[in-house]
Amino acid sequence: MEPVTLITGGSTGIGAATALALLKQGHRVAVTGRDANKLAAFAESASAGERLLTIAGDAADEHHVAAAVRRVTSTWGRLDNVIANAGFSLPGNLESHAPEDMRAMVLTNVLGPALLVRETLPHVRESEGRIVIIGSVAGVRNTPGNLYSVTKWAAHALAENTRLLVGKDGVGVTVVAPGVVDTPFWDERGGTPEAAPSMTPEQIADIIVFAVNQPAGVDINHVTLRPTGQNG
């Protein structure tokens, strides 16, 4: 039976590239996102028909997350893989962030993956599937006043906590921590750093798919990857 994968933040960037790669492998894929227009544009470009499900909603809202999981399982009857990809950063640092923006980032980047894991655990336990949490190089090294870094350290901790919780049940858990990737993620920060080397979303998607495709009994826990030449 075709595996079923749910990806949050899947209309652009790493999430969209991963969705396309998994569709090519024969998965049925559901992607979520806040912007219904971007989801519709992605669905049109993917041309995957009934093998692609797009679901508008907020990854940090427990009701939206629960509704998305219900829709996937009611449509396809199972859930094999979950990819917590939704997240964003802010320009500036702790001294310049508006408190409401800080709250939104913490909710999306930390609470969002936790809600997704909580809601999907019964299904991935049943399928002995895999959970992938998209972290960041910022989650393994600090820079001055970087609250985004704080959220990604938390995401990495969530992945390890989840692994300890469900490893005995045959569920694999992986955190993928990229360096600079040329995606719309940088739009909020004025664009990809000019002189900095960067990777493509497709390169990160290849690593995510590699983790998902591991045979039963093999669990890749943490992958950190940088473009050659990125020193930080």
Secondary structure, DSSP 8 states (H G I E B T S, - for coil): ---EEEESS-SSHHHHHHHHHHHHTT-EEEEEES-HHHHHHHHHHH--GGGEEEEE--TT-HHHHHHHHHHHHHHHS---EEEE------SS-TTT--HHHHHHHHIIIIIHHHHHHHHHHHHHHHHT-EEEEE--GGGTS--TT-HHHHHHHHHHHHHHHHHHHHGGGT-EEEEEEES-B-SGGGGGGTSS-TTS--B-HHHHHHHHHHHHT--TT----EEEE--TT---
